[in-house]
Amino acid sequence: MNDSKNEAPTPVHSQYWLTDQNAEHKLQQGLTAYLAMSEAFQSIAARIHLIRQAKYNLDLQYYIWADDFIGNLMLHELLKAADRGVKVRLLIDDQNGTKIDNQLKALSTHPNIQIRLYNPYKFRNLRFLDYIFRLQQINHRMHNKLIIADGIIAVTGGRNISSEYFDASESFQFTDMDVLFFGTAVQHANQVFSDFWNHDLSYPNQQFIPTGKQKDLEKLRLNYKKLEQKENPTDMKLDAEQKELANELKQNHVNWAHAHFLADSPKKTLGQASESELISYQIRQHLGEPKQEMDLISAYFVPTQTGTQYLSQFPKQGVDVRVLTNSFVANDVALVHAFYQKYRVDLLKSGIKLYEFKPYIERKRRTWYEVLTGNVIPKKGKDKSSLHAKFINIDNKVFIGSFNLDPRSFNLNTEVGLVVESNQLQEQISSLLDSSLLKVAYELKLDSQGELIWYDHQPDGTVKKYNQEPETTQFQRGVMHTVSYLPIEWMM
């Protein structure tokens, strides 16, 4: 099924990445350097930095890898790394589809590149047959997002490798959060990648994609060289940003804290993971229960009856609980909203503060992608936007990762993330939410009759009030209400 097993890469000396003399001492204390990244351009630059500076190996696992500007930019960087002798291992969940099969076919001919597909569909070009005959197997996906360079520095979070996650889509943008980390926590990230890479559900791509030839790789090189010449201003900007990031690392302009990389075992895909091998259990163990405040940010939020009862206890104990998720129009998976919306009244009655991300975010200036490529993102000054971030903020601890607060993340998909024990990061995120929530989200409340109302806070200080879900029709609301009775909440 798999070819020969590969051991986790041996970490290189830390001074290659951090030149500050205190770095070694902090590593000996078991600390991890981290940099939280909510800004999309910094996040793509961080990934480019890791690829360009790697000397020995690069390990990547992703749920989605698109055939678009960002997807091909990253593949080109990986090819250039392989050309200089870096060993590249790329693991992609087969839910990604066949979009980049031609690129994978060509890249797999490179002696320094290995590619595997996780939990592949048996009928890759007729996938509906898998849903008919193999639903239980293919309904479990690897939702992980992780890149590790030289076994010692990594980036994880919510972003897939696709333009809409990095403000580079010409029609749609996701708001997201990533974290770069270096040090003790990366050791477990290495082991997690190795566990997935060597699992029986990871198949060499040659078993599903025809074996490429040298001419395929040369053709891909030529295409990427043309892209590089066409997008030269973009490359210059990325180069400047990743050099600035390199300087921050070398000058130790990062924060240090105790941190823990958490992940589901790949055995979860087969329904065979023990409780301690589930990320939901690990998050609970590391974050504990809140004493003062709890912020839950989740693109897909389906608390279920059990979760609603659990969360509702905390406001009664004096804990300030805030939840941010997508509004109906902002949600890119309408079914999820159907099963979330039926818990809103109970959450608000318990004292939980609830916010729903607006579907459009005003742009006061052009995105980095527009400036550097000359392409214009439409919508007349607005981007169609959706919340995609997943992070949890409890007292002095923060979790950033791929884990949504929904049944799918709890029970079906595998997830990863980083817990950071840091008052500084917690305060940074709390301040960010304090200053931005009313700008980017509707505030939900109950009126005197216990009915839902939405407040839309305007830049000029005025407030619009909605008695129905903003920008929805009566038909849409009726469909959502009806769908919520279907016995499929466990799949959301």
C-alpha positions as a Python dict, from the first residue, in 0.01 Angstrom:
ca = {
    (1, 'M'): (0, 0, 0),
    (2, 'N'): (268, 250, 104),
    (3, 'D'): (628, 254, -7),
    (4, 'S'): (913, 237, 245),
    (5, 'K'): (850, 420, 572),
    (6, 'N'): (1015, 756, 625),
    (7, 'E'): (1135, 862, 965),
    (8, 'A'): (1058, 1210, 1095),
    (9, 'P'): (1329, 1456, 985),
    (10, 'T'): (1606, 1536, 1228),
    (11, 'P'): (1582, 1901, 1342),
    (12, 'V'): (1871, 2118, 1235),
    (13, 'H'): (2052, 2347, 1474),
    (14, 'S'): (1831, 2631, 1589),
    (15, 'Q'): (2088, 2899, 1520),
    (16, 'Y'): (2012, 2858, 1150),
    (17, 'W'): (1669, 3013, 1211),
    (18, 'L'): (1721, 3223, 1526),
    (19, 'T'): (2055, 3394, 1575),
    (20, 'D'): (1979, 3559, 1909),
    (21, 'Q'): (2195, 3405, 2182),
    (22, 'N'): (1899, 3380, 2418),
    (23, 'A'): (1717, 3149, 2180),
    (24, 'E'): (1910, 2839, 2284),
    (25, 'H'): (1847, 2913, 2650),
    (26, 'K'): (1474, 2954, 2587),
    (27, 'L'): (1464, 2631, 2393),
    (28, 'Q'): (1634, 2454, 2683),
    (29, 'Q'): (1354, 2587, 2904),
    (30, 'G'): (1103, 2409, 2682),
    (31, 'L'): (965, 2731, 2535),
    (32, 'T'): (831, 2791, 2184),
    (33, 'A'): (867, 3109, 1977),
    (34, 'Y'): (542, 3210, 1808),
    (35, 'L'): (397, 3475, 1580),
    (36, 'A'): (18, 3493, 1533),
    (37, 'M'): (-79, 3605, 1183),
    (38, 'S'): (-424, 3740, 1102),
    (39, 'E'): (-295, 3942, 805),
    (40, 'A'): (-320, 3733, 488),
    (41, 'F'): (-12, 3865, 313),
    (42, 'Q'): (213, 3805, 613),
    (43, 'S'): (80, 3451, 627),
    (44, 'I'): (165, 3363, 267),
    (45, 'A'): (502, 3535, 307),
    (46, 'A'): (573, 3318, 613),
    (47, 'R'): (514, 3003, 411),
    (48, 'I'): (734, 3131, 129),
    (49, 'H'): (1003, 3216, 384),
    (50, 'L'): (1002, 2864, 524),
    (51, 'I'): (1029, 2711, 178),
    (52, 'R'): (1304, 2944, 56),
    (53, 'Q'): (1517, 2911, 368),
    (54, 'A'): (1485, 2534, 414),
    (55, 'K'): (1812, 2347, 375),
    (56, 'Y'): (1717, 1985, 429),
    (57, 'N'): (1347, 1898, 419),
    (58, 'L'): (996, 2035, 387),
    (59, 'D'): (685, 1851, 507),
    (60, 'L'): (339, 1978, 414),
    (61, 'Q'): (-12, 1844, 472),
    (62, 'Y'): (-324, 2027, 352),
    (63, 'Y'): (-694, 1971, 302),
    (64, 'I'): (-728, 2195, -6),
    (65, 'W'): (-462, 2288, -263),
    (66, 'A'): (-613, 2489, -548),
    (67, 'D'): (-509, 2530, -910),
    (68, 'D'): (-492, 2909, -883),
    (69, 'F'): (-246, 3192, -825),
    (70, 'I'): (-153, 3096, -467),
    (71, 'G'): (-163, 2721, -529),
    (72, 'N'): (78, 2741, -820),
    (73, 'L'): (296, 2999, -647),
    (74, 'M'): (350, 2751, -363),
    (75, 'L'): (412, 2456, -597),
    (76, 'H'): (667, 2662, -787),
    (77, 'E'): (848, 2746, -463),
    (78, 'L'): (852, 2379, -363),
    (79, 'L'): (995, 2285, -703),
    (80, 'K'): (1274, 2541, -665),
    (81, 'A'): (1349, 2407, -317),
    (82, 'A'): (1369, 2052, -451),
    (83, 'D'): (1604, 2172, -726),
    (84, 'R'): (1851, 2293, -464),
    (85, 'G'): (1843, 1956, -285),
    (86, 'V'): (1564, 1996, -28),
    (87, 'K'): (1359, 1679, 28),
    (88, 'V'): (989, 1764, -11),
    (89, 'R'): (701, 1552, 118),
    (90, 'L'): (352, 1671, 24),
    (91, 'L'): (39, 1507, 169),
    (92, 'I'): (-296, 1628, 32),
    (93, 'D'): (-640, 1507, 132),
    (94, 'D'): (-816, 1358, -168),
    (95, 'Q'): (-1123, 1572, -100),
    (96, 'N'): (-914, 1829, -288),
    (97, 'G'): (-1019, 1652, -607),
    (98, 'T'): (-833, 1629, -935),
    (99, 'K'): (-767, 2002, -977),
    (100, 'I'): (-387, 1982, -962),
    (101, 'D'): (-336, 1626, -1089),
    (102, 'N'): (-132, 1749, -1386),
    (103, 'Q'): (105, 1941, -1159),
    (104, 'L'): (136, 1649, -917),
    (105, 'K'): (200, 1412, -1205),
    (106, 'A'): (492, 1627, -1321),
    (107, 'L'): (633, 1707, -976),
    (108, 'S'): (637, 1343, -870),
    (109, 'T'): (905, 1273, -1132),
    (110, 'H'): (1147, 1492, -935),
    (111, 'P'): (1386, 1277, -725),
    (112, 'N'): (1347, 1510, -426),
    (113, 'I'): (966, 1526, -424),
    (114, 'Q'): (729, 1267, -280),
    (115, 'I'): (353, 1316, -297),
    (116, 'R'): (78, 1119, -127),
    (117, 'L'): (-301, 1138, -127),
    (118, 'Y'): (-484, 1085, 201),
    (119, 'N'): (-795, 867, 214),
    (120, 'P'): (-837, 864, -166),
    (121, 'Y'): (-1166, 820, -342),
    (122, 'K'): (-1188, 488, -524),
    (123, 'F'): (-1380, 652, -808),
    (124, 'R'): (-1185, 978, -829),
    (125, 'N'): (-1358, 1100, -1144),
    (126, 'L'): (-1705, 968, -1053),
    (127, 'R'): (-1710, 1062, -687),
    (128, 'F'): (-2081, 1023, -640),
    (129, 'L'): (-2020, 647, -655),
    (130, 'D'): (-1803, 671, -345),
    (131, 'Y'): (-2085, 856, -168),
    (132, 'I'): (-2321, 573, -263),
    (133, 'F'): (-2099, 276, -181),
    (134, 'R'): (-1830, 409, 56),
    (135, 'L'): (-1992, 698, 248),
    (136, 'Q'): (-1863, 596, 591),
    (137, 'Q'): (-1503, 578, 465),
    (138, 'I'): (-1488, 894, 255),
    (139, 'N'): (-1691, 1109, 497),
    (140, 'H'): (-1382, 1124, 722),
    (141, 'R'): (-1131, 1377, 589),
    (142, 'M'): (-786, 1509, 680),
    (143, 'H'): (-863, 1876, 750),
    (144, 'N'): (-506, 1946, 871),
    (145, 'K'): (-308, 2253, 759),
    (146, 'L'): (64, 2233, 838),
    (147, 'I'): (403, 2315, 686),
    (148, 'I'): (731, 2227, 862),
    (149, 'A'): (1078, 2333, 746),
    (150, 'D'): (1389, 2141, 847),
    (151, 'G'): (1194, 1977, 1127),
    (152, 'I'): (1224, 2287, 1343),
    (153, 'I'): (994, 2571, 1231),
    (154, 'A'): (631, 2549, 1123),
    (155, 'V'): (307, 2727, 1033),
    (156, 'T'): (-39, 2597, 1117),
    (157, 'G'): (-385, 2751, 1137),
    (158, 'G'): (-700, 2777, 929),
    (159, 'R'): (-572, 2864, 582),
    (160, 'N'): (-576, 2617, 294),
    (161, 'I'): (-351, 2675, -7),
    (162, 'S'): (-592, 2871, -225),
    (163, 'S'): (-615, 3235, -329),
    (164, 'E'): (-929, 3323, -129),
    (165, 'Y'): (-745, 3249, 197),
    (166, 'F'): (-477, 3510, 120),
    (167, 'D'): (-670, 3812, -11),
    (168, 'A'): (-576, 3709, -365),
    (169, 'S'): (-911, 3590, -501),
    (170, 'E'): (-1084, 3806, -759),
    (171, 'S'): (-1430, 3735, -618),
    (172, 'F'): (-1424, 3606, -261),
    (173, 'Q'): (-1208, 3638, 50),
    (174, 'F'): (-1182, 3438, 372),
    (175, 'T'): (-1081, 3603, 699),
    (176, 'D'): (-849, 3365, 882),
    (177, 'M'): (-576, 3316, 1144),
    (178, 'D'): (-243, 3129, 1135),
    (179, 'V'): (50, 3095, 1371),
    (180, 'L'): (420, 3052, 1296),
    (181, 'F'): (606, 2861, 1566),
    (182, 'F'): (961, 2750, 1636),
    (183, 'G'): (1097, 2535, 1916),
    (184, 'T'): (969, 2270, 2151),
    (185, 'A'): (616, 2241, 2012),
    (186, 'V'): (748, 2155, 1664),
    (187, 'Q'): (876, 1820, 1790),
    (188, 'H'): (522, 1688, 1820),
    (189, 'A'): (425, 1847, 1486),
    (190, 'N'): (700, 1637, 1325),
    (191, 'Q'): (563, 1322, 1483),
    (192, 'V'): (208, 1406, 1374),
    (193, 'F'): (316, 1454, 1015),
    (194, 'S'): (509, 1127, 1025),
    (195, 'D'): (206, 943, 1166),
    (196, 'F'): (-14, 1066, 881),
    (197, 'W'): (251, 1017, 613),
    (198, 'N'): (310, 655, 715),
    (199, 'H'): (-54, 567, 776),
    (200, 'D'): (-225, 303, 565),
    (201, 'L'): (-461, 568, 425),
    (202, 'S'): (-172, 767, 271),
    (203, 'Y'): (-115, 644, -82),
    (204, 'P'): (163, 739, -326),
    (205, 'N'): (-2, 958, -586),
    (206, 'Q'): (127, 728, -865),
    (207, 'Q'): (-140, 476, -761),
    (208, 'F'): (-412, 718, -871),
    (209, 'I'): (-244, 961, -1107),
    (210, 'P'): (-56, 830, -1414),
    (211, 'T'): (321, 835, -1371),
    (212, 'G'): (470, 1145, -1523),
    (213, 'K'): (769, 1177, -1753),
    (214, 'Q'): (1065, 1412, -1754),
    (215, 'K'): (906, 1616, -2031),
    (216, 'D'): (606, 1681, -1804),
    (217, 'L'): (833, 1833, -1542),
    (218, 'E'): (1016, 2045, -1796),
    (219, 'K'): (686, 2173, -1932),
    (220, 'L'): (577, 2264, -1579),
    (221, 'R'): (907, 2446, -1519),
    (222, 'L'): (852, 2648, -1835),
    (223, 'N'): (497, 2739, -1729),
    (224, 'Y'): (616, 2847, -1385),
    (225, 'K'): (898, 3054, -1530),
    (226, 'K'): (644, 3236, -1745),
    (227, 'L'): (427, 3293, -1439),
    (228, 'E'): (726, 3424, -1247),
    (229, 'Q'): (808, 3672, -1523),
    (230, 'K'): (445, 3782, -1546),
    (231, 'E'): (406, 3819, -1169),
    (232, 'N'): (750, 3968, -1105),
    (233, 'P'): (617, 4260, -893),
    (234, 'T'): (435, 4008, -675),
    (235, 'D'): (753, 3807, -629),
    (236, 'M'): (945, 4122, -536),
    (237, 'K'): (688, 4212, -271),
    (238, 'L'): (683, 3857, -134),
    (239, 'D'): (1060, 3859, -126),
    (240, 'A'): (1065, 4183, 72),
    (241, 'E'): (802, 4058, 319),
    (242, 'Q'): (969, 3724, 381),
    (243, 'K'): (1305, 3897, 431),
    (244, 'E'): (1143, 4119, 692),
    (245, 'L'): (1006, 3808, 860),
    (246, 'A'): (1352, 3650, 848),
    (247, 'N'): (1493, 3958, 1017),
    (248, 'E'): (1229, 3937, 1290),
    (249, 'L'): (1327, 3577, 1356),
    (250, 'K'): (1700, 3644, 1354),
    (251, 'Q'): (1667, 3945, 1580),
    (252, 'N'): (1436, 3747, 1807),
    (253, 'H'): (1144, 3986, 1754),
    (254, 'V'): (906, 3706, 1840),
    (255, 'N'): (732, 3608, 2160),
    (256, 'W'): (819, 3302, 2365),
    (257, 'A'): (585, 3089, 2573),
    (258, 'H'): (500, 2735, 2668),
    (259, 'A'): (310, 2590, 2373),
    (260, 'H'): (167, 2254, 2273),
    (261, 'F'): (95, 2120, 1925),
    (262, 'L'): (-231, 1924, 1930),
    (263, 'A'): (-367, 1685, 1670),
    (264, 'D'): (-607, 1405, 1605),
    (265, 'S'): (-452, 1067, 1539),
    (266, 'P'): (-503, 943, 1180),
    (267, 'K'): (-681, 648, 1347),
    (268, 'K'): (-976, 887, 1385),
    (269, 'T'): (-1033, 853, 1010),
    (270, 'L'): (-1114, 485, 1070),
    (271, 'G'): (-1310, 552, 1389),
    (272, 'Q'): (-1040, 378, 1594),
    (273, 'A'): (-886, 664, 1796),
    (274, 'S'): (-894, 656, 2175),
    (275, 'E'): (-1022, 957, 2370),
    (276, 'S'): (-672, 1090, 2439),
    (277, 'E'): (-591, 1067, 2066),
    (278, 'L'): (-869, 1314, 1981),
    (279, 'I'): (-792, 1685, 1952),
    (280, 'S'): (-1121, 1777, 2120),
    (281, 'Y'): (-1004, 1598, 2436),
    (282, 'Q'): (-656, 1753, 2411),
    (283, 'I'): (-796, 2106, 2374),
    (284, 'R'): (-1011, 2057, 2683),
    (285, 'Q'): (-714, 1925, 2882),
    (286, 'H'): (-477, 2207, 2783),
    (287, 'L'): (-717, 2500, 2795),
    (288, 'G'): (-917, 2392, 3098),
    (289, 'E'): (-1240, 2565, 3194),
    (290, 'P'): (-1261, 2945, 3187),
    (291, 'K'): (-1257, 3147, 3507),
    (292, 'Q'): (-1282, 3497, 3360),
    (293, 'E'): (-1336, 3501, 2984),
    (294, 'M'): (-1388, 3278, 2685),
    (295, 'D'): (-1385, 3381, 2317),
    (296, 'L'): (-1493, 3121, 2060),
    (297, 'I'): (-1427, 3206, 1696),
    (298, 'S'): (-1542, 2940, 1454),
    (299, 'A'): (-1635, 2958, 1086),
    (300, 'Y'): (-1874, 2667, 1133),
    (301, 'F'): (-2040, 2671, 1474),
    (302, 'V'): (-2288, 2396, 1558),
    (303, 'P'): (-2282, 2366, 1937),
    (304, 'T'): (-2541, 2082, 1956),
    (305, 'Q'): (-2765, 2049, 2259),
    (306, 'T'): (-2482, 1910, 2470),
    (307, 'G'): (-2246, 2192, 2377),
    (308, 'T'): (-2512, 2456, 2436),
    (309, 'Q'): (-2573, 2325, 2787),
    (310, 'Y'): (-2197, 2314, 2853),
    (311, 'L'): (-2135, 2672, 2737),
    (312, 'S'): (-2443, 2810, 2912),
    (313, 'Q'): (-2306, 2733, 3258),
    (314, 'F'): (-2020, 2983, 3235),
    (315, 'P'): (-2204, 3319, 3224),
    (316, 'K'): (-2378, 3210, 3544),
    (317, 'Q'): (-2032, 3174, 3699),
    (318, 'G'): (-1933, 3527, 3601),
    (319, 'V'): (-1739, 3429, 3288),
    (320, 'D'): (-1762, 3667, 2990),
    (321, 'V'): (-1837, 3441, 2689),
    (322, 'R'): (-1832, 3570, 2331),
    (323, 'V'): (-1898, 3367, 2015),
    (324, 'L'): (-1822, 3483, 1661),
    (325, 'T'): (-1939, 3277, 1364),
    (326, 'N'): (-2074, 3343, 1015),
    (327, 'S'): (-2408, 3501, 935),
    (328, 'F'): (-2625, 3311, 687),
    (329, 'V'): (-2515, 3515, 387),
    (330, 'A'): (-2147, 3500, 486),
    (331, 'N'): (-2151, 3124, 545),
    (332, 'D'): (-2018, 2930, 247),
    (333, 'V'): (-2193, 2613, 373),
    (334, 'A'): (-2561, 2699, 415),
    (335, 'L'): (-2644, 2361, 572),
    (336, 'V'): (-2421, 2439, 867),
    (337, 'H'): (-2613, 2757, 937),
    (338, 'A'): (-2940, 2562, 948),
    (339, 'F'): (-2815, 2358, 1241),
    (340, 'Y'): (-2645, 2649, 1417),
    (341, 'Q'): (-2940, 2887, 1407),
    (342, 'K'): (-3166, 2670, 1622),
    (343, 'Y'): (-2938, 2718, 1927),
    (344, 'R'): (-2909, 3098, 1913),
    (345, 'V'): (-3196, 3185, 2146),
    (346, 'D'): (-3080, 2943, 2416),
    (347, 'L'): (-2724, 3076, 2394),
    (348, 'L'): (-2838, 3435, 2429),
    (349, 'K'): (-3076, 3351, 2714),
    (350, 'S'): (-2783, 3203, 2907),
    (351, 'G'): (-2590, 3531, 2882),
    (352, 'I'): (-2354, 3439, 2600),
    (353, 'K'): (-2273, 3728, 2364),
    (354, 'L'): (-2328, 3624, 2003),
    (355, 'Y'): (-2192, 3786, 1686),
    (356, 'E'): (-2235, 3692, 1320),
    (357, 'F'): (-1980, 3789, 1056),
    (358, 'K'): (-2109, 4028, 789),
    (359, 'P'): (-2105, 3906, 428),
    (360, 'Y'): (-1927, 4216, 295),
    (361, 'I'): (-1629, 4400, 437),
    (362, 'E'): (-1564, 4750, 309),
    (363, 'R'): (-1222, 4796, 151),
    (364, 'K'): (-1067, 5136, 198),
    (365, 'R'): (-767, 5040, -15),
    (366, 'R'): (-675, 4781, -273),
    (367, 'T'): (-543, 4444, -160),
    (368, 'W'): (-177, 4349, -204),
    (369, 'Y'): (-284, 4121, -490),
    (370, 'E'): (-458, 4403, -677),
    (371, 'V'): (-171, 4644, -629),
    (372, 'L'): (95, 4402, -747),
    (373, 'T'): (-82, 4228, -1034),
    (374, 'G'): (-302, 4506, -1166),
    (375, 'N'): (-604, 4277, -1138),
    (376, 'V'): (-916, 4436, -994),
    (377, 'I'): (-1133, 4256, -744),
    (378, 'P'): (-1495, 4349, -821),
    (379, 'K'): (-1783, 4438, -587),
    (380, 'K'): (-1734, 4816, -613),
    (381, 'G'): (-1529, 4865, -301),
    (382, 'K'): (-1657, 4553, -125),
    (383, 'D'): (-1528, 4199, -102),
    (384, 'K'): (-1764, 3909, -58),
    (385, 'S'): (-1624, 3783, 270),
    (386, 'S'): (-1656, 3488, 500),
    (387, 'L'): (-1508, 3406, 837),
    (388, 'H'): (-1281, 3101, 817),
    (389, 'A'): (-1072, 3145, 1133),
    (390, 'K'): (-1085, 2895, 1418),
    (391, 'F'): (-941, 2998, 1751),
    (392, 'I'): (-1031, 2974, 2117),
    (393, 'N'): (-929, 3231, 2375),
    (394, 'I'): (-962, 3121, 2739),
    (395, 'D'): (-813, 3333, 3018),
    (396, 'N'): (-436, 3320, 2954),
    (397, 'K'): (-436, 3049, 2685),
    (398, 'V'): (-509, 3058, 2312),
    (399, 'F'): (-573, 2779, 2062),
    (400, 'I'): (-518, 2852, 1690),
    (401, 'G'): (-576, 2579, 1435),
    (402, 'S'): (-805, 2403, 1188),
    (403, 'F'): (-1062, 2286, 1446),
    (404, 'N'): (-1418, 2416, 1409),
    (405, 'L'): (-1672, 2396, 1688),
    (406, 'D'): (-1900, 2155, 1507),
    (407, 'P'): (-1973, 1779, 1506),
    (408, 'R'): (-1758, 1724, 1197),
    (409, 'S'): (-1442, 1852, 1367),
    (410, 'F'): (-1525, 1666, 1688),
    (411, 'N'): (-1611, 1331, 1532),
    (412, 'L'): (-1526, 1297, 1163),
    (413, 'N'): (-1235, 1504, 1031),
    (414, 'T'): (-881, 1509, 1165),
    (415, 'E'): (-761, 1849, 1287),
    (416, 'V'): (-446, 2019, 1418),
    (417, 'G'): (-359, 2334, 1611),
    (418, 'L'): (-134, 2507, 1860),
    (419, 'V'): (-214, 2600, 2219),
    (420, 'V'): (-7, 2894, 2347),
    (421, 'E'): (5, 2975, 2718),
    (422, 'S'): (53, 3350, 2693),
    (423, 'N'): (-113, 3644, 2863),
    (424, 'Q'): (33, 3864, 2591),
    (425, 'L'): (-127, 3670, 2306),
    (426, 'Q'): (-455, 3641, 2494),
    (427, 'E'): (-463, 4017, 2550),
    (428, 'Q'): (-369, 4079, 2186),
    (429, 'I'): (-659, 3870, 2062),
    (430, 'S'): (-903, 4012, 2318),
    (431, 'S'): (-808, 4365, 2212),
    (432, 'L'): (-848, 4274, 1845),
    (433, 'L'): (-1197, 4143, 1912),
    (434, 'D'): (-1287, 4441, 2130),
    (435, 'S'): (-1195, 4684, 1854),
    (436, 'S'): (-1332, 4496, 1554),
    (437, 'L'): (-1633, 4284, 1648),
    (438, 'L'): (-1894, 4556, 1601),
    (439, 'K'): (-1729, 4661, 1274),
    (440, 'V'): (-1721, 4321, 1107),
    (441, 'A'): (-2017, 4142, 1266),
    (442, 'Y'): (-2383, 4178, 1351),
    (443, 'E'): (-2454, 4187, 1723),
    (444, 'L'): (-2739, 3954, 1822),
    (445, 'K'): (-2975, 4017, 2112),
    (446, 'L'): (-3324, 3921, 2229),
    (447, 'D'): (-3608, 4172, 2244),
    (448, 'S'): (-3861, 4196, 2527),
    (449, 'Q'): (-4064, 3912, 2372),
    (450, 'G'): (-3759, 3687, 2349),
    (451, 'E'): (-3730, 3726, 1970),
    (452, 'L'): (-3399, 3758, 1789),
    (453, 'I'): (-3281, 4099, 1667),
    (454, 'W'): (-2966, 4190, 1480),
    (455, 'Y'): (-2778, 4519, 1529),
    (456, 'D'): (-2557, 4643, 1246),
    (457, 'H'): (-2320, 4909, 1384),
    (458, 'Q'): (-2229, 5163, 1113),
    (459, 'P'): (-1898, 5354, 1080),
    (460, 'D'): (-2076, 5684, 1149),
    (461, 'G'): (-2202, 5558, 1486),
    (462, 'T'): (-2557, 5485, 1379),
    (463, 'V'): (-2711, 5141, 1427),
    (464, 'K'): (-2939, 4951, 1192),
    (465, 'K'): (-3182, 4707, 1349),
    (466, 'Y'): (-3308, 4391, 1181),
    (467, 'N'): (-3593, 4174, 1306),
    (468, 'Q'): (-3507, 3901, 1054),
    (469, 'E'): (-3172, 3761, 944),
    (470, 'P'): (-3003, 4035, 739),
    (471, 'E'): (-3008, 3996, 360),
    (472, 'T'): (-3220, 3680, 365),
    (473, 'T'): (-3558, 3605, 209),
    (474, 'Q'): (-3856, 3446, 377),
    (475, 'F'): (-3804, 3143, 152),
    (476, 'Q'): (-3440, 3103, 264),
    (477, 'R'): (-3538, 3130, 628),
    (478, 'G'): (-3812, 2874, 579),
    (479, 'V'): (-3575, 2629, 412),
    (480, 'M'): (-3320, 2668, 692),
    (481, 'H'): (-3587, 2607, 954),
    (482, 'T'): (-3712, 2296, 775),
    (483, 'V'): (-3367, 2152, 712),
    (484, 'S'): (-3277, 2186, 1080),
    (485, 'Y'): (-3518, 1900, 1159),
    (486, 'L'): (-3333, 1652, 938),
    (487, 'P'): (-3133, 1386, 1133),
    (488, 'I'): (-2800, 1490, 982),
    (489, 'E'): (-2659, 1726, 1248),
    (490, 'W'): (-2383, 1472, 1319),
    (491, 'M'): (-2240, 1541, 972),
    (492, 'M'): (-2222, 1921, 1008),
}
